[in-house]
Amino acid sequence: MPVYLILAFAVLFETIGTTALKMSVQFTKLGPSIVVVLAYAASFYLLSITLRTMSVGVVYALWSGLGIIMIATIGWTIFGQKLDLAAIAGLAMIIGGIAVINLFSNSVTH
């Protein structure tokens, strides 16, 4: 399986885990709490696989950056959380940083 696909699944599971964390209401609801643990475990396992071929800094930047974008989008669409101009600008900078890493960095395996 290509390393970027593995990383994409790691981000997906991290996003599922973080969404379930919100829904667990500080771990007072059993179902979402179980999802948190399982999703984070899967995410970290997949993240560890990507570290075989990619540098830890780049992997973490991509994983956390993409996770932030996805969680902000979920917070806005599902939980009705507001994003002001500063938040949108910050998210745009994260997307820009991810693009710079992938397009111009020699640290990324292509």
MDTraj code that builds the backbone (N, CA, C; nanometers):
import mdtraj as md
import numpy as np

residues = "MET PRO VAL TYR LEU ILE LEU ALA PHE ALA VAL LEU PHE GLU THR ILE GLY THR THR ALA LEU LYS MET SER VAL GLN PHE THR LYS LEU GLY PRO SER ILE VAL VAL VAL LEU ALA TYR ALA ALA SER PHE TYR LEU LEU SER ILE THR LEU ARG THR MET SER VAL GLY VAL VAL TYR ALA LEU TRP SER GLY LEU GLY ILE ILE MET ILE ALA THR ILE GLY TRP THR ILE PHE GLY GLN LYS LEU ASP LEU ALA ALA ILE ALA GLY LEU ALA MET ILE ILE GLY GLY ILE ALA VAL ILE ASN LEU PHE SER ASN SER VAL THR HIS".split()
xyz = np.array([
    [0.0857, -0.1176, 0.0000],
    [0.0000, 0.0000, 0.0000],
    [0.0907, 0.1245, 0.0000],
    [0.0622, 0.2221, -0.0837],
    [0.1449, 0.3434, -0.0885],
    [0.1439, 0.4187, 0.0445],
    [0.2585, 0.4772, 0.0785],
    [0.2738, 0.5424, 0.2080],
    [0.1750, 0.6582, 0.2262],
    [0.1432, 0.7309, 0.1205],
    [0.0474, 0.8413, 0.1340],
    [-0.0931, 0.7897, 0.1624],
    [-0.1281, 0.6750, 0.1112],
    [-0.2587, 0.6166, 0.1408],
    [-0.2653, 0.5727, 0.2869],
    [-0.1570, 0.5146, 0.3356],
    [-0.1506, 0.4765, 0.4772],
    [-0.1636, 0.6009, 0.5645],
    [-0.0926, 0.7068, 0.5269],
    [-0.1013, 0.8316, 0.6029],
    [-0.2425, 0.8898, 0.5971],
    [-0.3070, 0.8799, 0.4834],
    [-0.4452, 0.9291, 0.4701],
    [-0.5382, 0.8535, 0.5649],
    [-0.5198, 0.7226, 0.5760],
    [-0.6023, 0.6450, 0.6690],
    [-0.5694, 0.6808, 0.8143],
    [-0.4427, 0.7095, 0.8429],
    [-0.4048, 0.7529, 0.9780],
    [-0.4763, 0.8832, 1.0130],
    [-0.4812, 0.9760, 0.9177],
    [-0.5520, 1.1029, 0.9391],
    [-0.7020, 1.0775, 0.9565],
    [-0.7572, 0.9898, 0.8752],
    [-0.8994, 0.9581, 0.8853],
    [-0.9336, 0.9021, 1.0233],
    [-0.8533, 0.8068, 1.0716],
    [-0.8808, 0.7496, 1.2039],
    [-0.8607, 0.8518, 1.3148],
    [-0.7609, 0.9401, 1.2994],
    [-0.7403, 1.0452, 1.3981],
    [-0.8602, 1.1384, 1.4009],
    [-0.9157, 1.1683, 1.2855],
    [-1.0333, 1.2549, 1.2755],
    [-1.1556, 1.1875, 1.3378],
    [-1.1720, 1.0593, 1.3114],
    [-1.2819, 0.9837, 1.3730],
    [-1.2662, 0.9841, 1.5247],
    [-1.1450, 0.9610, 1.5717],
    [-1.1196, 0.9588, 1.7158],
    [-1.1475, 1.0925, 1.7821],
    [-1.1056, 1.1996, 1.7183],
    [-1.1278, 1.3324, 1.7754],
    [-1.2758, 1.3694, 1.7732],
    [-1.3454, 1.3327, 1.6677],
    [-1.4896, 1.3566, 1.6617],
    [-1.5607, 1.2779, 1.7713],
    [-1.5213, 1.1529, 1.7893],
    [-1.5800, 1.0701, 1.8956],
    [-1.5455, 1.1263, 2.0342],
    [-1.4280, 1.1870, 2.0468],
    [-1.3892, 1.2480, 2.1737],
    [-1.4880, 1.3579, 2.2126],
    [-1.5274, 1.4385, 2.1156],
    [-1.6284, 1.5423, 2.1407],
    [-1.7612, 1.4781, 2.1799],
    [-1.7964, 1.3704, 2.1101],
    [-1.9247, 1.3047, 2.1339],
    [-1.9263, 1.2211, 2.2625],
    [-1.8078, 1.1900, 2.3164],
    [-1.8011, 1.1091, 2.4385],
    [-1.8374, 1.1886, 2.5636],
    [-1.8433, 1.3220, 2.5514],
    [-1.8754, 1.4112, 2.6635],
    [-1.7847, 1.3780, 2.7829],
    [-1.6571, 1.4035, 2.7625],
    [-1.5546, 1.3775, 2.8651],
    [-1.5560, 1.2316, 2.9132],
    [-1.5706, 1.1400, 2.8181],
    [-1.5696, 0.9955, 2.8435],
    [-1.6838, 0.9485, 2.9329],
    [-1.7957, 1.0180, 2.9283],
    [-1.9116, 0.9743, 3.0067],
    [-2.0058, 0.8870, 2.9252],
    [-1.9853, 0.8796, 2.7943],
    [-2.0667, 0.7935, 2.7084],
    [-1.9777, 0.6809, 2.6572],
    [-2.0187, 0.5578, 2.6837],
    [-1.9345, 0.4420, 2.6571],
    [-1.9042, 0.4213, 2.5088],
    [-2.0053, 0.4247, 2.4241],
    [-1.9841, 0.3976, 2.2813],
    [-1.8810, 0.4890, 2.2182],
    [-1.9008, 0.6212, 2.2250],
    [-1.8003, 0.7106, 2.1683],
    [-1.6630, 0.6972, 2.2353],
    [-1.6609, 0.6660, 2.3643],
    [-1.5332, 0.6487, 2.4343],
    [-1.4547, 0.5310, 2.3785],
    [-1.5242, 0.4230, 2.3475],
    [-1.4597, 0.3061, 2.2866],
    [-1.4075, 0.3424, 2.1476],
    [-1.4862, 0.4176, 2.0722],
    [-1.4434, 0.4608, 1.9388],
    [-1.3170, 0.5460, 1.9486],
    [-1.3090, 0.6334, 2.0485],
    [-1.1898, 0.7162, 2.0681],
    [-1.0661, 0.6286, 2.0802],
    [-1.0705, 0.5326, 2.1692],
    [-0.9546, 0.4471, 2.1949],
    [-0.9169, 0.3668, 2.0702],
    [-1.0149, 0.3058, 2.0059],
    [-0.9862, 0.2229, 1.8877],
    [-0.9366, 0.3070, 1.7702],
    [-0.9986, 0.4214, 1.7481],
    [-0.9589, 0.5064, 1.6347],
    [-0.8194, 0.5632, 1.6547],
    [-0.7889, 0.6091, 1.7752],
    [-0.6537, 0.6603, 1.8007],
    [-0.5497, 0.5489, 1.7920],
    [-0.5833, 0.4307, 1.8405],
    [-0.4896, 0.3182, 1.8295],
    [-0.4607, 0.2872, 1.6824],
    [-0.5644, 0.2827, 1.6010],
    [-0.5454, 0.2570, 1.4578],
    [-0.4650, 0.3686, 1.3937],
    [-0.4950, 0.4918, 1.4292],
    [-0.4242, 0.6055, 1.3717],
    [-0.2756, 0.6001, 1.4059],
    [-0.2434, 0.5774, 1.5308],
    [-0.1025, 0.5722, 1.5710],
    [-0.0298, 0.4540, 1.5088],
    [-0.0977, 0.3423, 1.4959],
    [-0.0349, 0.2270, 1.4304],
    [-0.0018, 0.2611, 1.2843],
    [-0.0984, 0.3164, 1.2131],
    [-0.0752, 0.3529, 1.0730],
    [0.0306, 0.4620, 1.0616],
    [0.0285, 0.5549, 1.1556],
    [0.1307, 0.6599, 1.1574],
    [0.2693, 0.5992, 1.1739],
    [0.2808, 0.4990, 1.2577],
    [0.4111, 0.4345, 1.2784],
    [0.4610, 0.3647, 1.1520],
    [0.3700, 0.3138, 1.0720],
    [0.4094, 0.2489, 0.9461],
    [0.4697, 0.3512, 0.8502],
    [0.4108, 0.4693, 0.8455],
    [0.4627, 0.5717, 0.7541],
    [0.6034, 0.6147, 0.7920],
    [0.6388, 0.6015, 0.9190],
    [0.7709, 0.6437, 0.9647],
    [0.8825, 0.5527, 0.9152],
    [0.8469, 0.4390, 0.8574],
    [0.9483, 0.3519, 0.7974],
    [1.0147, 0.4165, 0.6772],
    [0.9387, 0.5004, 0.6048],
    [0.9914, 0.5559, 0.4805],
    [0.9917, 0.7081, 0.4755],
    [0.9260, 0.7734, 0.5685],
    [0.9206, 0.9201, 0.5685],
    [0.9772, 0.9733, 0.6993],
    [1.0283, 1.0951, 0.6960],
    [1.0855, 1.1543, 0.8173],
    [0.9740, 1.1923, 0.9151],
    [1.0060, 1.1843, 1.0426],
    [0.9069, 1.2059, 1.1476],
    [0.8493, 1.3473, 1.1420],
    [0.9312, 1.4465, 1.1125],
    [0.8826, 1.5842, 1.1067],
    [0.7808, 1.6051, 0.9969],
    [0.8095, 1.5505, 0.8801],
    [0.7179, 1.5648, 0.7667],
    [0.5903, 1.4864, 0.7921],
    [0.6025, 1.3640, 0.8406],
    [0.4843, 1.2822, 0.8692],
    [0.3948, 1.3520, 0.9705],
    [0.4553, 1.4022, 1.0772],
    [0.3751, 1.4658, 1.1813],
    [0.3114, 1.5949, 1.1305],
    [0.3846, 1.6710, 1.0517],
    [0.3286, 1.7948, 0.9954],
    [0.2073, 1.7646, 0.9083],
    [0.2179, 1.6634, 0.8233],
    [0.1066, 1.6271, 0.7360],
    [-0.0098, 1.5715, 0.8170],
    [0.0191, 1.4803, 0.9088],
    [-0.0847, 1.4153, 0.9892],
    [-0.1602, 1.5179, 1.0734],
    [-0.0869, 1.6013, 1.1448],
    [-0.1545, 1.6976, 1.2321],
    [-0.2219, 1.8082, 1.1517],
    [-0.1565, 1.8561, 1.0459],
    [-0.2154, 1.9621, 0.9644],
    [-0.3442, 1.9204, 0.8974],
    [-0.3408, 1.8044, 0.8350],
    [-0.4623, 1.7543, 0.7698],
    [-0.5719, 1.7242, 0.8725],
    [-0.5304, 1.6730, 0.9886],
    [-0.6266, 1.6474, 1.0954],
    [-0.6932, 1.7751, 1.1435],
    [-0.6151, 1.8823, 1.1569],
    [-0.6709, 2.0109, 1.1998],
    [-0.7739, 2.0604, 1.0993],
    [-0.7399, 2.0522, 0.9713],
    [-0.8318, 2.0972, 0.8667],
    [-0.9620, 2.0163, 0.8721],
    [-0.9489, 1.8841, 0.8833],
    [-1.0681, 1.7989, 0.8842],
    [-1.1536, 1.8227, 1.0088],
    [-1.0892, 1.8355, 1.1248],
    [-1.1642, 1.8567, 1.2484],
    [-1.2320, 1.9938, 1.2483],
    [-1.1636, 2.0948, 1.1975],
    [-1.2257, 2.2278, 1.1886],
    [-1.3484, 2.2231, 1.0978],
    [-1.3378, 2.1491, 0.9885],
    [-1.4506, 2.1356, 0.8955],
    [-1.5660, 2.0601, 0.9616],
    [-1.5347, 1.9528, 1.0334],
    [-1.6381, 1.8769, 1.1042],
    [-1.7013, 1.9621, 1.2133],
    [-1.6201, 2.0348, 1.2871],
    [-1.6733, 2.1227, 1.3912],
    [-1.7696, 2.2250, 1.3344],
    [-1.7351, 2.2786, 1.2177],
    [-1.8189, 2.3800, 1.1524],
    [-1.9477, 2.3194, 1.0973],
    [-1.9350, 2.2033, 1.0273],
    [-2.0523, 2.1465, 0.9603],
    [-2.1419, 2.0649, 1.0521],
    [-2.0838, 1.9864, 1.1404],
    [-2.1638, 1.8950, 1.2227],
    [-2.2014, 1.9565, 1.3577],
    [-2.1048, 2.0233, 1.4222],
    [-2.1293, 2.0750, 1.5562],
    [-2.1686, 2.2222, 1.5575],
    [-2.1746, 2.2851, 1.4398],
    [-2.2176, 2.4242, 1.4312],
    [-2.1204, 2.5234, 1.4924],
    [-1.9935, 2.4872, 1.5020],
    [-1.8935, 2.5774, 1.5584],
    [-1.8559, 2.6830, 1.4549],
    [-1.8349, 2.8037, 1.5004],
    [-1.8077, 2.9158, 1.4111],
    [-1.6576, 2.9259, 1.3813],
    [-1.6270, 2.9678, 1.2597],
    [-1.4901, 2.9969, 1.2194],
    [-1.4850, 3.1438, 1.1780],
    [-1.4098, 3.2241, 1.2536],
    [-1.3980, 3.3642, 1.2152],
    [-1.2884, 3.3794, 1.1100],
    [-1.2666, 3.5018, 1.0666],
    [-1.1699, 3.5283, 0.9603],
    [-1.0289, 3.4841, 0.9990],
    [-0.9915, 3.5077, 1.1245],
    [-0.8581, 3.4669, 1.1693],
    [-0.8422, 3.3149, 1.1640],
    [-0.9454, 3.2414, 1.2027],
    [-0.9401, 3.0953, 1.1975],
    [-0.9293, 3.0464, 1.0538],
    [-1.0069, 3.1066, 0.9658],
    [-1.0025, 3.0670, 0.8246],
    [-0.8657, 3.0987, 0.7646],
    [-0.8092, 3.2142, 0.8003],
    [-0.6755, 3.2495, 0.7519],
    [-0.5714, 3.1509, 0.8034],
    [-0.5812, 3.1142, 0.9291],
    [-0.4879, 3.0173, 0.9863],
    [-0.4993, 2.8818, 0.9192],
    [-0.6204, 2.8375, 0.8927],
    [-0.6407, 2.7102, 0.8231],
    [-0.5853, 2.7159, 0.6814],
    [-0.6016, 2.8303, 0.6156],
    [-0.5462, 2.8469, 0.4813],
    [-0.3933, 2.8389, 0.4850],
    [-0.3326, 2.8943, 0.5894],
    [-0.1865, 2.8849, 0.6020],
    [-0.1411, 2.7413, 0.6245],
    [-0.2196, 2.6646, 0.6992],
    [-0.1870, 2.5232, 0.7188],
    [-0.1908, 2.4505, 0.5845],
    [-0.2956, 2.4752, 0.5070],
    [-0.3063, 2.4132, 0.3746],
    [-0.1876, 2.4545, 0.2877],
    [-0.1510, 2.5823, 0.2942],
    [-0.0349, 2.6298, 0.2193],
    [0.0929, 2.5604, 0.2633],
    [0.1093, 2.5427, 0.3926],
    [0.2275, 2.4736, 0.4439],
    [0.2348, 2.3291, 0.3979],
    [0.1221, 2.2622, 0.3974],
    [0.1171, 2.1242, 0.3492],
    [0.1542, 2.1193, 0.2013],
    [0.1031, 2.2147, 0.1244],
    [0.1359, 2.2198, -0.0188],
    [0.2855, 2.2439, -0.0398],
    [0.3431, 2.3362, 0.0356],
    [0.4865, 2.3647, 0.0222],
    [0.5694, 2.2408, 0.0542],
    [0.5353, 2.1723, 0.1617],
    [0.6089, 2.0507, 0.1984],
    [0.6030, 1.9490, 0.0853],
    [0.4842, 1.9261, 0.0325],
    [0.4680, 1.8222, -0.0687],
    [0.5237, 1.8603, -0.2048],
    [0.5199, 1.9867, -0.2387],
    [0.5645, 2.0283, -0.3716],
    [0.7132, 2.0619, -0.3785],
    [0.7695, 2.1140, -0.2702],
    [0.9039, 2.1684, -0.2794],
    [1.0072, 2.1050, -0.1871],
    [0.9661, 2.0264, -0.0895],
    [1.0613, 1.9712, 0.0063],
    [1.1280, 1.8447, -0.0486],
    [1.2564, 1.8354, -0.0264],
    [1.3298, 1.7135, -0.0607],
    [1.3185, 1.6094, 0.0505],
    [1.2552, 1.6466, 0.1611],
    [1.2385, 1.5549, 0.2737],
    [1.1257, 1.4561, 0.2530],
    [1.0426, 1.4799, 0.1531],
    [0.9267, 1.3960, 0.1286],
    [0.9612, 1.2927, 0.0234],
    [0.9247, 1.1671, 0.0505],
    [0.9451, 1.0628, -0.0493],
    [0.8295, 1.0646, -0.1465],
    [0.8606, 1.0686, -0.2732],
    [0.7569, 1.0694, -0.3770],
    [0.7632, 0.9410, -0.4555],
])
top = md.Topology()
chain = top.add_chain()
for i, resn in enumerate(residues, 1):
    res = top.add_residue(resn, chain, resSeq=i)
    for name in ("N", "CA", "C"):
        top.add_atom(name, md.element.get_by_symbol(name[0]), res)
traj = md.Trajectory(xyz[None], top)
